[in-house]
């Protein structure tokens, strides 16, 4: 944006610029106080800071938005904060760099659009300096609103009070919450969500969900292409005529031409999602009141259509039809039934993508004799683990968004707590082994009796700050066998099933997330998932609390754009899914997913406990051990205690017959399990030379005193540290630089272990 003045009316323009650039005395005090830092060490938002009321600030914001040409300021801010170019490929770093505190988020821009739509919209282009001043002043007022929200949320802050116990704090978290869905998810899920309602929608509104999806894609492609063409055209335009507003405008004829749909269908769609350009948003009187431009993001003006934020339209297409149907008393119940069926079916399909058709079941009833005692929407049975999923369609109501604490808690109770309680109750009943499971036809369902239950709640709509509210309000019923829950929505579940269709890795994520439930703070589940994919989500005992930034989902965002929108780039985030592919450990994990018995699943989860260095070191040790056994004929073993799981892992490599090798392995495991006071132990016998798994054993039993074993383990040598094993005699066998590496990798020594 150009802020210099070159025309002859410099004096008059300068006077008008001063009006926007000069803050009021009260606002100046606020900015000065915030820039100078906190005045109270215990309370970073001291009551002594001068803060105007939200109503005062909102009034100023509305006055600014109704000025002639403010639509150009919104266009400039939208283009700056919502568009970015890529050179060769899209990367997570590009996305993370866009998430600065200076960038306006969607709710803030929607506030500007809502204020703009309350009055007749002028598209007259103001002078460059006026335009820049409008942008600056809008950002200043939005920042002041955030400051007022924070001051209100933490006005009673003290070290003895959890600040998130107030409705004001939840209101702030909800308004500034990270998006839970991508625009392409709204677009692509809508036809599935409303396929059973299309007859009603088409009759009442003149288009169906598939046509709406086509128009969403058309508008996005059209605006993206138009933005690039318009930006290039500015090279030949005088700077005082620069504006990005045309990039956000389109006509009915343009949409008909590009979508290939009939004019009647396109017109009906645009009418359904358009706000009147003059006085079309009268209910928007404060920051949390109903903003019609969220439900109808398109603004009709002077025969054209104006759409500033595409994602708002995509969300409206996904959510609005249900509220239309609720107004029809004769169709209301059918709409609610279809909505619930969509959430259940989506959860079922996502879980099948991860665990396979043979391990996922839908609408399972629990019977105690002839009495039905529970119902599971989606049940996953995999080894000794079961996922009990309950689907809900409750949204966060407008009154809750306004900070009404009883209403916030009521919405949470209906959306999350109720589903969680049902999941735990059903999971506990299945654990007891006293109930019979039957499918929707009444046929008994026979599954292995689980030893671990993961409760999962799935919502069909965006529930802002879900992770924050779950941490604050959810009343847990966790036990040793019923783990801490995953509270999520269809959008996050879609991402997990897309990027990690691996049963063992999915269970590892759920298990790790459950173990660290009280030690992790996040506002967005995708940030936590991104951290897991990058670093394997392992915390040492010295870490009391890990606060995860939303930018950790950037690599996930980039990968999803590559997969779903066809952008150039990496389709799999770097880290857990890429770094160790082909390693000894991950080779075993990939192999055992084909046979989800108790040993295999426990082995897979145990192997995924290891850090990156451990994965590499264990692979090196095992290859050397098997190579040395093949060369000398001597048996070698490697034992690794796993404290987090109260377990351990032993590798044996020998030429013994299977029966003899199995008994020797079990004896070794029994002694090591006793010496470590562990509750379980896993053992594998490997093939000399190739390091392929011949067979495995799994011992599980509570630790109890044993007089005979006590004497045996007392004289046993202690476990050797990994680094010491790496320097052991068989590891240090002399070999030439150009000779084959003794680890058995097949590479030259200088290209393998000799590099270290």
N, C-alpha and C positions, 0 to 999 in steps of 0.2 A: 504494500500500500504506500502511496506517495503522500508525504506530509508537507512538502514545500508548496509555496504559493507563487504563481507566476503571472496570474492575470491582473488586469487593471483594478479590480475591486478588492485589492489586498486589505485595505483598512476595514471595510465592512465584514469581509470574511474573517479577519483576525478577531474582530469583536465577537463574532458568533462562535469561533473556536474557543475563545476564553470561557464562554458560557459553559461549554462541555468539559474543558480540561481542568477548570478550577473547581475543586471539591468544596462543599459547604464547610463552614467552620467545624461543625460537629463531626463530619466525615473525615476532615483533616486530622482531628484528634485521634480518631479510630486508627487511621493509617499510621500515624506517628507512633502510637502505642504499640501496634503490632510489629512495626519495623524495629523498634528499640528492644523488643524481646519481652519475656515475662517479667513481671515485677514481684511475683510470689513463687518461690522455689517449689512449695508443696502443691500449689495450684497454678498450672501454666495458663489458666484462663481466669485470672483474678477478677473479682467483682469490681475492682477499681478501674478496669479498662473501660473507657467510654464506648458504649455500644448503643446504636439506635435500635428502635424496635423494627421488627420485620415489616410491619405494616407501613412504617414511614419509608423504608427503603423500597418496598414494593411499589408504593405510590410514585416515587421518583422514577423507578424503572418503567412503569406504565407510561408516565409522561414522556420519557425518552423514546419509547417504542412507537408512539403515535406521531412522532415528528416526520415531516416529509422526507422520504427517501431512506427511512430506517431499514426497509427491506433489503437495500444494498449492503448495509452493515451486517445483517444476519447472513446474507450470502457470502460475504467476505469471511466471517467467522466459521461458517460451515465448511467452506472450501479449505481454509487453513487447518481446521482440526479434524475433518473427516475424509479428506483426500490425501493420498500420497502416491508418488510414482515409484516404480521399480525399474531397475536397469536390466539385469540378467535374470534374477529370480527373487522371489519374496523370501525374507528370512525373519526369524524370531527377533533378531536385534532391531530390524527396521520397525517392527510393531512395538517393541518395548520402548524404543526411543520416542515414539509418538505419545506414550503415556506419561507425559510430564504434568506437573501440577499447574503449569500455565495453560494447558489445554482445557477447553470447556467440555464437559461431558454432556450426554444426550439430554438429561433432565434439565440442565441449565439452558441449553439452546431451546428446548421445548418451552421453557418459561418465556423466553424472548418471543418465540413464535406465537404463544398464547396471548401475550400482551399486544403484539402486532395485530392479531386478528380481531381484537375488541373494537377497532376503529377502522374507518375507511383507509385502505392501503394505497399509498402513493408509491409509484415506481419511478418518480422523477429522480434523476441522479444528482446528488449534492456535490459540491466542490470537494476535491480530494482531502483537504484539511478537515472539512466538516465530517466527511465520512470516517476518517481516521479517529477524529475526536469522539464520534458516536461509538465506535468499536471499543475505544479505551474506556469510555465512561460506562458502557454496558458491562465490561469485565470488572470494573471497579465496584459497581453496584452488586453484581453477582458474588464477588468476593466478600463484600460487606454482609450480604445475606448469609453466607456460610459462616462468617464470624459470629453473627447474631445467633444462628442456630447452635453453634458450638457453645457459646456463652450460656444459652438457655439450657442446653443439655447437661452441662457440667457446673451449673451454678451452685449446687450443693456438694461438689466434689470434695472428698477427703480420702485419706489412705485406708480408712476403715469401711468405706462404702463402695460397692461395685457400681461404677457409673452407668452400666448398661441395665440397671434395674429401673430406670426411669423411661417413661414414654417419650420424653423429649430426646433422649439419647438414641432410642430406636428410630425415631422419626428422622434424625440426622443420618443415621446409618442407612436407612431405607432410601432416602432421597439421593444419597451419593454412592449407592451400591453399584458394584460392577455389573455389567450386563451378564445375564446367565445364558443367553441364546445368541446364535449367529443369525443374521438376516436370512441366509439361505436355509436355515433350519425352519424358521417360520414359513418361508415360501414352500419348501418341499414337504413339510408335514401337514400343511393345511388340507390338501386334497384327501389325504388318508383320514384326517380327523373328521372331515365333514362329508365323506362319501355317502354315508347313510342319510344325510340331511340335505343332499343336493336338490332333491325334488322340491322341498320346501323353500330353500334359498332361491332357486331359479324361479319359482312361482311368485315369490314375494318381491324379489329384487332384480330379476332379469339376467342373472348370470350364475354360473355354478363355481364350485371351488377349484376345479381344474382350469377354468378360464381365468379365474383370479390369479392363480399361480403363473399362468402364461403372461398375464399383464404385468405382474411383479417383475418377472425376468426381463420383459420388454422395456419397462421403465428404467430398470437398473442399467441395462446395456445402453439404452438411448442416452441417459444422463451421463454415463461414464464417457461415451464417445463424444458427446456434445461438449463436455467439459474440456477435453483435450483439444478439440477443434477450436473452441472459443478462446482457450488460453493461447493457442498459437496465433489466433487472429489479432490478439492485443498487441503483437509486435508492430503492426502497422497502424495502430490507433494512438492518438495523442494521450499522454498519461492522465490528463484531466477527464478523460472519458472512460477510464478503466473501471470495470465492474464485472463481477462474476454472476450477477443475477440471471442473465440469459441462460446460463448453464443449468439452472434449476427450473426452467420453464419448458412447457411443451403444449401442444395443441391436441384436440380430439382427432383431427385428421392424421397427425403424425403417429399417434398410438394405433389407429386403425391400420395405417399402412405397414407399420413395423410388426404388429402382433398378428396380422392376417385374420383377426376376428371381425365380426360384423360391427358396424357403427352403433347399432342398438345395444349390443352387449357392452362395448367399451363405454358408451355414455352412461349406462346403468351402473357400471363399476365406478366410474369417476363421480357420479352423483352420490353414491353410497358412502364414499370416503372423502367427500369434500366439505369444507367449512365455508360459510359465506364470507365474502371478502370485506363486508362492512357490518360490524357489530355482530359477528357470528359466534362470539364466545362470552356471553354476558355473565356466566356463572363463575368465571375465573377471577376471583377477587383477592386471592392471596396465594402463596407459594404452594399450598397443599390442597386447594380447592379443585373442583373438576375442571380439567382443561380439555375442551372439545377438540382441540387440534391434535391431541393424542389419539382420540378415537377416529377422527377425520383429519388426517395430516395434510391432505391436499387442499390448497386454497385456490378458489376460482376467482380470477381477476381479469377484467377487460378481454374476455373471450379466450383467455389462455388459462393454463393450470400451473400452479407453483407448488413444488415439493422440495422442501429444504433437507429433510432427513429421511432417506429411503427406509432405514431400519424401523422407523416409527410406522410407516405404511405397512411394512411386512408384519410387524407385530399386530397391527390393527386387523389385518386380513386373517390372522391366526386366531385372534381373540373375539373380535366384534360380533361375528355371526351368532355365537352362542348367546350373547346378550340380546340380540334381535329376537332370537327364538324364545327367550324367557318372557318376552312381552306378549307372546301368543299363548293364552291359557290352555288352548286345546292341544298345543304341541310341546308345552313346557316339559312334561314328564319324559316324552320321547327324546327330547334334546339332551336331558340330563343322563338318561340311560346310554345314549350313543356316546356322550362325552366320557363317561366312566369306562365304557367298553374300549374306546380308543386307548386310554391310558394303560389298561390291563394288557391289551394286545401289543402295544408298543413295548412294554416291559418284557413281555413274553418273547417277542422277536429279538430284542436286544440281548437277552440272556441266552437265547439259542445261538446267537452269533458268537458268543463267548464260549459257552460250555457244550454246545452241540445238541442236536435234537433229542438224543437218548437220555439226557440228564435234566431236562427242563419240562415242567408240567404246569398246566393252567387250570384255575378254578378247582382246587382240591378241597374237599370237605373232610372234616375230622369228626369221627363218630366214637362216642363212648357207649357201646352197646347199641341201642336204637336211637340214642339222643345225639343230635348234631351239636357239637361243642365248639366248632370253629370253622373258618373258611380262609384259605390262603389264595390270594389272587394269582401269584406265580411262585412256584417252588422249584428250587434247584437242588439236586442231590448229586454230590460229587465226592466220592470216597467217603470219608467220615465227616464231611462238611455239608451243611445245608444252608441255603439262602432263602429266607422267608420274606417275600416281597408283598407289600400292600400298597395299592395305587389309590391316589386321591386327586380330586380336581378343584380343591378349594383355593381361592385367590385371597390376597391381602386386600381388604376392603378399604374404601376411601377414608372412612373414619379412623381406621388403624394407621393409615399413612399420615394422618394429622397429629399423631402422637397420643391418641387416647389409649392409655395403658391397658385398661380392662378389655377394650376391643382388640388390641394387639394380642393379648393373651388368649382371648376367645378364638380369634382367627387361627392362632398357632395350635390351639387345642384341637380344632376341627381339621386342620390341614396335616399336622405332623403328629401330635401327641396321641390322638386316637388311632392313627395308623400304626404308630410304633407299639402302642399297648397291644393291639391285635396281633402284630407280628411276634412280639415276645410271648404272649399267651399261647399262640399256636406253636411256636418253636419249642416252648417248654413242654407242651403236651406231646409233641413228636419225640422229644428227648426221653420222656418217661417210658415210651414204648407201650402205653396203655390205651392208645387210641388207634382206630383203624382209618386209613387214608383211602378215600374213594374219589374217582374223577367225576366229571359232570354227568356221566352216564350211569353212575352208581357202581362202576366196576372197581374192585379193590386195587389199590396201587401199592406194589411191593417195592420198597427201596431199602438199601442198607440203613440200619439204625445209626443216625449221626451222633457224633460226640461233640460237635461244635455247631452253633447256630449264629448266623449273621442276620440280624434284622435290617431290612432295607425299606425305606419309604420313598415313593416316587410320585412327584406332582406333575400335572400336565401343563401348568402355566408358570410363568416367571413369578417367583416369590422372592422379592428383593431382600438382600441381606439374610438369606436363609441360614447360612452357616453361623452367622452371629446370633440369630434368634435361637437356633438349635442349641448352641453352647449355653445360652442364657436361660432358656425356659424349659428345655426338655428334662423331664423327670426320669432318670435312668433306672433300669431294673437289671443291670448287667450282673452276671455271675461268672464263674470260671468257665462255664460252657456256653453261656449266652453272651456274646461279645457286644461291645459298644456298636451303635448303629451307624449306618450311612443314610443321611437324609439328603435327598437329591431330587432332580427333576428329569423329565424325558430328554432334555437337551444335553445335560452332562452325561447321562447314561448312554446316549447316542455316541458321544465323543469317546467314552471309555471303550465301548464295544467296537468302535471303528478303528481306534489306534492300538488296542490291546486285546484282540480276539484270542486270548490265551488263558485257559482255565487256571493254571498254576500261578501265573503272574497276576491275574485278577484276584485270586484268593490271597496272594501275598500283599497286594495293595489293601484289601479289606482288613487283613490281619494286622498289618503295620499301622494302618490308620486307627484301628481299634486300640492297639497297645499304647499309642501316643495320644489318645483322644483328649486327655486333660492337659497335654503339654504342647499342643499346637493351636495357634490362633490364626484364622484365615477368614477373609470376607467372601471368598470365592472358591468353590470346590475345584475348579479347573486350575487354580494356582497351586493347590496341594497336589493334584494329579500331575501337573507339570513338574513339580519338585520331585515327585516319586520317579517319574520317567528319567529325570536328569541325574539324580543322586541316590536313588534307591531308598530314600526315606529312612535313614538309619540315624538314631540319636544316641549319643553316649549318656551315661548316667549323670554327667555334670550339667546337662542342658535341662533347665527347669521349664523354659517356655520358648517355643520357636514361633515367631511372628512372621508369617509368609506374605510377601508383597504380591499384588495381583499380576505384576509383570512376569512372574514365573510361568504364566500360562502362554507367554508370547510364542514359544516354539510350537506349542500345541495349536495355537491360532493359525500359525503359518502352515502347518501340516494339513489342517482341515481345509484351508483355502486352496491348497494344492489339490487335495483329493476331491473336494466337492465343487470347486469353481474352476478347476483346470488351470490354475495359475502355475507358472514355472517355479520350481523349487523342490525342496526335499519333502517327500510324502510321509516320512517317519522322523520324529524328533530325535536328535542326537542324544545318546546316553544309554539307558538300560536296554533299549530295544535294538541298539546298533553296535555299541562298543564291544560287547563280549560275544557277539554272534560267531559261532565256529569254535568257541572255547570248550574245554573239556566239561566244565560245569553246565554251561547252557546247552551243550549237546545232550547231556543226560536229561535236563529239564524238557527239552523238545521231544525226547524219546518217550519219557514216562507219561506225557499227556495223552498218549494213545491207550493207556491202561490205568484208569483212575481207581486203583485199589488203595487200601489204607496205607500200605508201604510207599507206593509211588507218590501219592499226594503229600504225605509227610516228608518224604525225601525231597520232593521239589520245593516245598516251602522252606525246608532246612537249607538247601543249597542257595536259595535266593536271600537268605539272611546275610550271606557273606558280602563284605565290602568289595570294591573293585580290585584293590591290591590283593585281597585274599583269594578272589577268583583266579587271578593270574598266577599267584604263588602256588595255589593248590594244583592247578593244571600243570605247572612245571614239575612239582613234586611227584604227582601221579605218573606223568610220562617218564620221568627218570626212574621211578620205582619199578614200573613195568618193564622198562628197557633193561634194567639191571637184573631183574628176575629172569628174563629171557636169556641174558648173557651168562649168568652164573647158576641158574636153577634154584637159587635160594629164595625163600619166602620173605616178603617185605610187607609191612603194614604201616598205615598212617591213621592216627586217631586225632579227632578234633572235637573238643568239648564245645557245646553251644549253650551258653548260660541263659540267654534270653528265652530259650525254649525248654530249659531244664532237660536237655537232651545232649546227644553227641553223635558223631559220625565216624565210622571206622572203615577204611579201605584195606582189603587183603588182596595180595597178588601171589598166586602160587600155581603149581602144576598138579595139585592134589585132585583125586576124583571128587565128584560133586558131593557125595554123602559125607566123606571125610572132611572136605573143605567147609561144608555147611556146619558140621558139629564144632569144628575148631573155631569158626567165626562166632558162633553163638556163645561158646565158652568165653571167648575174648570179650564179647560185648557185655556179657553178664558181669564180668569182673570190672570192666571200665565203668559201666553204669553204676555199680555199687560204690566204687571209689569216688565218683563224682557226685554221689547222692542224687542222681538224676531220676526223672520219672519215666524216661523212655530212651531208647538207643537204636540207631540204624546202622546196618552193616552191609557193605557191598564187596563181592568177590570179583576181581577184575582179571581179564585175560592178559597173560604176559605178552609184552611187545605191543599189542594193539590198544590196550587199556579199555577194551570194550567190557561192559558189565555182563558177567556170566549169570549172576543171580543176587538177590538181596534178602535180608532178614530184618524184622522189626520186632523189638522187645519193648513192651509197655507194661509197667506195673509201679505202684507207689513204692518209694524207698522204705524198706524196713530193715532193722538190724538182723545180721546173719553172722553167727559166730564163726562158721567155717570161712566165709568170704572175708571176714575181718582180718583173719590171720594171713590170708593170701595177699590181699591188697596192701597190707602193712609192709610186706617185703618187696612189693613191686616197685620198679623204678618210676619216678615221676614222669609226667608227659613232657616231651621236649618241645620248646618253642619253635614256631614255624621257621623263623630266621636261622635257628640252629640246625634245623633239619636241612635247610637249603645248603648248609655248609657241611653236611654229613659225608662220610667216606664215599658212599656210592654216588653222591652228587659231585664229588671232587675228582672223580676218576680222570686221569690224564688223557687228553685227546688233542689231536692237532687242530689248528684253526680251520683247515679245509676238510677235516674229517666229519663224518655224520655226528650230529649232536647226540649225546647220551640220553637226552630226554625222550628220544623216540619220535620227534616231530618230523623227521625226514629231511630237515634243512641242514646246511653246513653249520658247524659249531659257531663260526664267526658271525653267521647271520641269525643265530638264535640265542641260546643262553650265553654264548661267548661275548655277546654285546654288553652284558652286565658285568 
